[in-house]
């Protein structure tokens, strides 16, 4: 995983993952991902990502609201991309509290 932050409002990340052992859930091809996070305001996160999983393209887009004590993130994902007859959609909600 390589993460680069050229400026305070932008984070770029590239990763490659390959299973070491052959199991029923591992893949023959490595997973490759690219993610971008944009912070137009200190409390607002806009993000987009593309990755390969099981030979398909998965696109993710979402937003997050964050403060010193709590984070809220909403992501929507699509297998095979939104413009390529999507094979599945997903919604990811995450809330984190900091003490």
VMD Tcl script that builds the backbone (N, CA, C; Angstrom):
set m [mol new atoms 297]
animate dup $m
set s [atomselect $m all]
$s set {name element resname resid chain x y z} {
  {N N UNK 1 A 0.850 -1.174 0.000}
  {CA C UNK 1 A 0.000 0.000 0.000}
  {C C UNK 1 A 0.901 1.244 0.000}
  {N N UNK 2 A 0.669 2.135 -0.939}
  {CA C UNK 2 A 1.416 3.386 -1.017}
  {C C UNK 2 A 0.410 4.526 -0.937}
  {N N UNK 3 A 0.630 5.440 -0.005}
  {CA C UNK 3 A -0.247 6.593 0.170}
  {C C UNK 3 A 0.567 7.859 -0.016}
  {N N UNK 4 A 0.011 8.793 -0.763}
  {CA C UNK 4 A 0.699 10.051 -1.067}
  {C C UNK 4 A -0.264 11.198 -0.801}
  {N N UNK 5 A 0.192 12.200 -0.080}
  {CA C UNK 5 A -0.621 13.377 0.216}
  {C C UNK 5 A 0.112 14.614 -0.281}
  {N N UNK 6 A -0.143 15.002 -1.563}
  {CA C UNK 6 A 0.571 16.140 -2.125}
  {C C UNK 6 A 0.194 17.483 -1.508}
  {N N UNK 7 A -1.010 17.550 -0.938}
  {CA C UNK 7 A -1.462 18.755 -0.240}
  {C C UNK 7 A -2.425 18.319 0.858}
  {N N UNK 8 A -2.728 19.189 1.772}
  {CA C UNK 8 A -3.548 18.844 2.925}
  {C C UNK 8 A -4.953 18.377 2.540}
  {N N UNK 9 A -5.492 18.841 1.417}
  {CA C UNK 9 A -6.857 18.513 1.020}
  {C C UNK 9 A -6.969 17.274 0.128}
  {N N UNK 10 A -5.874 16.597 -0.209}
  {CA C UNK 10 A -5.914 15.488 -1.159}
  {C C UNK 10 A -5.052 14.330 -0.682}
  {N N UNK 11 A -5.623 13.108 -0.714}
  {CA C UNK 11 A -4.883 11.894 -0.388}
  {C C UNK 11 A -5.095 10.900 -1.530}
  {N N UNK 12 A -4.002 10.338 -2.038}
  {CA C UNK 12 A -4.044 9.318 -3.086}
  {C C UNK 12 A -3.443 8.029 -2.530}
  {N N UNK 13 A -4.037 6.883 -2.882}
  {CA C UNK 13 A -3.552 5.608 -2.375}
  {C C UNK 13 A -3.638 4.557 -3.474}
  {N N UNK 14 A -2.584 3.753 -3.605}
  {CA C UNK 14 A -2.531 2.634 -4.545}
  {C C UNK 14 A -2.105 1.408 -3.759}
  {N N UNK 15 A -2.751 0.268 -4.006}
  {CA C UNK 15 A -2.414 -0.945 -3.264}
  {C C UNK 15 A -2.522 -2.169 -4.162}
  {N N UNK 16 A -1.741 -3.196 -3.832}
  {CA C UNK 16 A -1.835 -4.495 -4.495}
  {C C UNK 16 A -1.785 -5.560 -3.410}
  {N N UNK 17 A -2.650 -6.550 -3.520}
  {CA C UNK 17 A -2.774 -7.581 -2.493}
  {C C UNK 17 A -2.862 -8.944 -3.168}
  {N N UNK 18 A -2.102 -9.924 -2.673}
  {CA C UNK 18 A -2.129 -11.280 -3.222}
  {C C UNK 18 A -2.105 -12.258 -2.055}
  {N N UNK 19 A -2.995 -13.228 -2.066}
  {CA C UNK 19 A -3.018 -14.244 -1.011}
  {C C UNK 19 A -1.798 -15.150 -1.103}
  {N N UNK 20 A -1.223 -15.485 0.048}
  {CA C UNK 20 A -0.018 -16.319 0.076}
  {C C UNK 20 A -0.336 -17.803 -0.031}
  {N N UNK 21 A -1.490 -18.224 0.472}
  {CA C UNK 21 A -1.871 -19.630 0.446}
  {C C UNK 21 A -3.148 -19.808 -0.362}
  {N N UNK 22 A -3.278 -20.959 -0.984}
  {CA C UNK 22 A -4.486 -21.252 -1.750}
  {C C UNK 22 A -5.554 -21.763 -0.794}
  {N N UNK 23 A -6.610 -21.008 -0.636}
  {CA C UNK 23 A -7.752 -21.391 0.184}
  {C C UNK 23 A -9.017 -21.147 -0.615}
  {N N UNK 24 A -10.149 -21.505 -0.065}
  {CA C UNK 24 A -11.388 -21.378 -0.827}
  {C C UNK 24 A -11.773 -19.935 -1.092}
  {N N UNK 25 A -11.247 -18.992 -0.349}
  {CA C UNK 25 A -11.611 -17.584 -0.544}
  {C C UNK 25 A -10.522 -16.769 -1.232}
  {N N UNK 26 A -9.396 -17.373 -1.567}
  {CA C UNK 26 A -8.334 -16.608 -2.224}
  {C C UNK 26 A -8.573 -16.554 -3.729}
  {N N UNK 27 A -7.932 -15.604 -4.365}
  {CA C UNK 27 A -8.075 -15.404 -5.803}
  {C C UNK 27 A -6.774 -15.744 -6.508}
  {N N UNK 28 A -6.873 -16.124 -7.769}
  {CA C UNK 28 A -5.675 -16.398 -8.563}
  {C C UNK 28 A -4.965 -15.119 -8.973}
  {N N UNK 29 A -5.722 -14.060 -9.190}
  {CA C UNK 29 A -5.127 -12.787 -9.613}
  {C C UNK 29 A -5.061 -11.831 -8.433}
  {N N UNK 30 A -4.058 -10.985 -8.391}
  {CA C UNK 30 A -3.963 -10.042 -7.261}
  {C C UNK 30 A -5.053 -8.969 -7.341}
  {N N UNK 31 A -5.392 -8.438 -6.186}
  {CA C UNK 31 A -6.319 -7.308 -6.122}
  {C C UNK 31 A -5.503 -6.026 -6.229}
  {N N UNK 32 A -5.924 -5.148 -7.110}
  {CA C UNK 32 A -5.268 -3.860 -7.297}
  {C C UNK 32 A -6.305 -2.786 -7.009}
  {N N UNK 33 A -5.912 -1.766 -6.247}
  {CA C UNK 33 A -6.886 -0.725 -5.920}
  {C C UNK 33 A -6.252 0.657 -6.006}
  {N N UNK 34 A -7.094 1.619 -6.324}
  {CA C UNK 34 A -6.728 3.034 -6.341}
  {C C UNK 34 A -7.821 3.782 -5.598}
  {N N UNK 35 A -7.437 4.616 -4.650}
  {CA C UNK 35 A -8.407 5.421 -3.896}
  {C C UNK 35 A -7.955 6.874 -3.849}
  {N N UNK 36 A -8.934 7.762 -3.827}
  {CA C UNK 36 A -8.657 9.184 -3.726}
  {C C UNK 36 A -9.602 9.774 -2.686}
  {N N UNK 37 A -9.052 10.551 -1.779}
  {CA C UNK 37 A -9.851 11.269 -0.798}
  {C C UNK 37 A -9.633 12.762 -0.959}
  {N N UNK 38 A -10.713 13.496 -1.015}
  {CA C UNK 38 A -10.653 14.942 -1.184}
  {C C UNK 38 A -11.328 15.583 0.031}
  {N N UNK 39 A -10.668 16.563 0.634}
  {CA C UNK 39 A -11.174 17.248 1.807}
  {C C UNK 39 A -11.369 18.734 1.485}
  {N N UNK 40 A -12.517 19.103 0.857}
  {CA C UNK 40 A -12.739 20.511 0.521}
  {C C UNK 40 A -12.910 21.390 1.766}
  {N N UNK 41 A -13.417 20.806 2.848}
  {CA C UNK 41 A -13.547 21.475 4.143}
  {C C UNK 41 A -12.930 20.543 5.183}
  {N N UNK 42 A -12.495 21.056 6.293}
  {CA C UNK 42 A -11.825 20.223 7.298}
  {C C UNK 42 A -12.731 19.126 7.852}
  {N N UNK 43 A -14.033 19.275 7.782}
  {CA C UNK 43 A -14.970 18.285 8.317}
  {C C UNK 43 A -15.654 17.435 7.243}
  {N N UNK 44 A -15.354 17.668 5.959}
  {CA C UNK 44 A -16.014 16.966 4.852}
  {C C UNK 44 A -15.007 16.171 4.041}
  {N N UNK 45 A -15.291 14.883 3.848}
  {CA C UNK 45 A -14.447 13.983 3.070}
  {C C UNK 45 A -15.249 13.462 1.882}
  {N N UNK 46 A -14.762 13.675 0.673}
  {CA C UNK 46 A -15.332 13.083 -0.544}
  {C C UNK 46 A -14.332 12.050 -1.036}
  {N N UNK 47 A -14.806 10.835 -1.368}
  {CA C UNK 47 A -13.860 9.808 -1.780}
  {C C UNK 47 A -14.361 9.020 -2.970}
  {N N UNK 48 A -13.400 8.450 -3.700}
  {CA C UNK 48 A -13.677 7.637 -4.874}
  {C C UNK 48 A -12.618 6.556 -4.945}
  {N N UNK 49 A -13.017 5.367 -5.341}
  {CA C UNK 49 A -12.053 4.282 -5.461}
  {C C UNK 49 A -12.427 3.320 -6.566}
  {N N UNK 50 A -11.416 2.665 -7.112}
  {CA C UNK 50 A -11.584 1.616 -8.121}
  {C C UNK 50 A -10.663 0.475 -7.719}
  {N N UNK 51 A -11.192 -0.767 -7.741}
  {CA C UNK 51 A -10.336 -1.914 -7.456}
  {C C UNK 51 A -10.815 -3.126 -8.238}
  {N N UNK 52 A -9.934 -4.096 -8.367}
  {CA C UNK 52 A -10.297 -5.361 -8.993}
  {C C UNK 52 A -10.546 -6.373 -7.881}
  {N N UNK 53 A -11.599 -7.161 -8.035}
  {CA C UNK 53 A -11.921 -8.213 -7.072}
  {C C UNK 53 A -12.621 -9.346 -7.822}
  {N N UNK 54 A -12.075 -10.525 -7.740}
  {CA C UNK 54 A -12.588 -11.699 -8.458}
  {C C UNK 54 A -12.701 -11.432 -9.963}
  {N N UNK 55 A -11.738 -10.715 -10.514}
  {CA C UNK 55 A -11.722 -10.432 -11.943}
  {C C UNK 55 A -12.704 -9.370 -12.387}
  {N N UNK 56 A -13.380 -8.717 -11.461}
  {CA C UNK 56 A -14.338 -7.673 -11.795}
  {C C UNK 56 A -13.834 -6.328 -11.281}
  {N N UNK 57 A -14.334 -5.277 -11.880}
  {CA C UNK 57 A -14.023 -3.926 -11.426}
  {C C UNK 57 A -15.066 -3.519 -10.386}
  {N N UNK 58 A -14.616 -2.965 -9.299}
  {CA C UNK 58 A -15.519 -2.457 -8.270}
  {C C UNK 58 A -15.242 -0.977 -8.084}
  {N N UNK 59 A -16.262 -0.149 -8.281}
  {CA C UNK 59 A -16.142 1.293 -8.087}
  {C C UNK 59 A -16.837 1.668 -6.782}
  {N N UNK 60 A -16.238 2.597 -6.049}
  {CA C UNK 60 A -16.792 3.067 -4.785}
  {C C UNK 60 A -16.751 4.587 -4.750}
  {N N UNK 61 A -17.826 5.192 -4.308}
  {CA C UNK 61 A -17.874 6.643 -4.128}
  {C C UNK 61 A -18.627 6.926 -2.836}
  {N N UNK 62 A -18.247 7.992 -2.166}
  {CA C UNK 62 A -18.937 8.302 -0.927}
  {C C UNK 62 A -18.497 9.616 -0.329}
  {N N UNK 63 A -19.000 9.851 0.866}
  {CA C UNK 63 A -18.637 11.066 1.587}
  {C C UNK 63 A -18.567 10.748 3.068}
  {N N UNK 64 A -17.873 11.588 3.778}
  {CA C UNK 64 A -17.750 11.430 5.215}
  {C C UNK 64 A -17.822 12.776 5.906}
  {N N UNK 65 A -18.354 12.761 7.108}
  {CA C UNK 65 A -18.388 13.929 7.974}
  {C C UNK 65 A -17.549 13.587 9.194}
  {N N UNK 66 A -16.650 14.464 9.564}
  {CA C UNK 66 A -15.778 14.136 10.675}
  {C C UNK 66 A -15.546 15.329 11.577}
  {N N UNK 67 A -15.361 15.001 12.843}
  {CA C UNK 67 A -15.034 16.008 13.846}
  {C C UNK 67 A -13.967 15.420 14.764}
  {N N UNK 68 A -13.684 16.121 15.796}
  {CA C UNK 68 A -12.659 15.669 16.737}
  {C C UNK 68 A -13.094 14.401 17.480}
  {N N UNK 69 A -14.405 14.187 17.641}
  {CA C UNK 69 A -14.912 13.091 18.455}
  {C C UNK 69 A -15.658 11.997 17.697}
  {N N UNK 70 A -16.109 12.270 16.469}
  {CA C UNK 70 A -16.893 11.288 15.742}
  {C C UNK 70 A -16.642 11.405 14.234}
  {N N UNK 71 A -16.670 10.267 13.547}
  {CA C UNK 71 A -16.610 10.200 12.082}
  {C C UNK 71 A -17.839 9.455 11.589}
  {N N UNK 72 A -18.402 9.900 10.483}
  {CA C UNK 72 A -19.501 9.211 9.819}
  {C C UNK 72 A -19.142 9.086 8.355}
  {N N UNK 73 A -19.236 7.876 7.803}
  {CA C UNK 73 A -18.862 7.625 6.411}
  {C C UNK 73 A -19.968 6.851 5.715}
  {N N UNK 74 A -20.319 7.267 4.514}
  {CA C UNK 74 A -21.288 6.569 3.672}
  {C C UNK 74 A -20.641 6.328 2.317}
  {N N UNK 75 A -20.547 5.058 1.910}
  {CA C UNK 75 A -19.993 4.684 0.607}
  {C C UNK 75 A -21.008 3.848 -0.157}
  {N N UNK 76 A -21.059 4.030 -1.459}
  {CA C UNK 76 A -21.872 3.215 -2.351}
  {C C UNK 76 A -20.911 2.536 -3.324}
  {N N UNK 77 A -21.059 1.203 -3.474}
  {CA C UNK 77 A -20.165 0.420 -4.335}
  {C C UNK 77 A -20.948 -0.261 -5.440}
  {N N UNK 78 A -20.249 -0.541 -6.539}
  {CA C UNK 78 A -20.859 -1.208 -7.674}
  {C C UNK 78 A -19.856 -2.168 -8.297}
  {N N UNK 79 A -20.247 -3.448 -8.462}
  {CA C UNK 79 A -19.414 -4.414 -9.173}
  {C C UNK 79 A -19.579 -4.222 -10.669}
  {N N UNK 80 A -18.500 -4.292 -11.388}
  {CA C UNK 80 A -18.420 -4.085 -12.842}
  {C C UNK 80 A -18.744 -2.651 -13.237}
  {N N UNK 81 A -18.753 -1.745 -12.304}
  {CA C UNK 81 A -18.912 -0.327 -12.617}
  {C C UNK 81 A -20.343 0.052 -12.916}
  {N N UNK 82 A -20.651 1.311 -12.708}
  {CA C UNK 82 A -22.002 1.803 -12.915}
  {C C UNK 82 A -22.378 1.839 -14.379}
  {N N UNK 83 A -21.435 2.070 -15.256}
  {CA C UNK 83 A -21.788 2.170 -16.678}
  {C C UNK 83 A -21.697 0.837 -17.410}
  {N N UNK 84 A -21.331 -0.266 -16.733}
  {CA C UNK 84 A -21.141 -1.555 -17.406}
  {C C UNK 84 A -22.124 -2.604 -16.894}
  {N N UNK 85 A -23.404 -2.305 -16.861}
  {CA C UNK 85 A -24.415 -3.257 -16.400}
  {C C UNK 85 A -24.027 -3.851 -15.056}
  {N N UNK 86 A -24.052 -3.060 -14.068}
  {CA C UNK 86 A -23.627 -3.421 -12.717}
  {C C UNK 86 A -24.189 -4.770 -12.278}
  {N N UNK 87 A -23.320 -5.611 -11.700}
  {CA C UNK 87 A -23.719 -6.934 -11.219}
  {C C UNK 87 A -24.098 -6.918 -9.749}
  {N N UNK 88 A -23.942 -5.821 -9.080}
  {CA C UNK 88 A -24.283 -5.745 -7.667}
  {C C UNK 88 A -23.979 -4.366 -7.114}
  {N N UNK 89 A -24.754 -3.983 -6.150}
  {CA C UNK 89 A -24.556 -2.691 -5.502}
  {C C UNK 89 A -24.401 -2.948 -4.006}
  {N N UNK 90 A -23.675 -2.066 -3.363}
  {CA C UNK 90 A -23.495 -2.187 -1.928}
  {C C UNK 90 A -23.490 -0.825 -1.273}
  {N N UNK 91 A -23.903 -0.802 -0.023}
  {CA C UNK 91 A -23.873 0.431 0.775}
  {C C UNK 91 A -23.093 0.120 2.039}
  {N N UNK 92 A -22.153 0.988 2.355}
  {CA C UNK 92 A -21.314 0.827 3.533}
  {C C UNK 92 A -21.502 2.050 4.417}
  {N N UNK 93 A -21.938 1.833 5.647}
  {CA C UNK 93 A -22.065 2.895 6.633}
  {C C UNK 93 A -21.072 2.625 7.755}
  {N N UNK 94 A -20.338 3.646 8.153}
  {CA C UNK 94 A -19.393 3.470 9.243}
  {C C UNK 94 A -19.440 4.688 10.149}
  {N N UNK 95 A -19.471 4.438 11.435}
  {CA C UNK 95 A -19.408 5.498 12.435}
  {C C UNK 95 A -18.312 5.148 13.426}
  {N N UNK 96 A -17.445 6.094 13.727}
  {CA C UNK 96 A -16.377 5.895 14.699}
  {C C UNK 96 A -16.454 6.991 15.750}
  {N N UNK 97 A -16.249 6.597 16.990}
  {CA C UNK 97 A -16.220 7.544 18.102}
  {C C UNK 97 A -14.823 7.568 18.684}
  {N N UNK 98 A -14.341 8.741 19.070}
  {CA C UNK 98 A -12.996 8.901 19.616}
  {C C UNK 98 A -13.091 9.493 21.021}
  {N N UNK 99 A -12.394 8.860 21.941}
  {CA C UNK 99 A -12.420 9.309 23.344}
  {C C UNK 99 A -11.075 9.852 23.752}
}
mol reanalyze $m
mol bondsrecalc $m
mol representation Tube
mol addrep $m
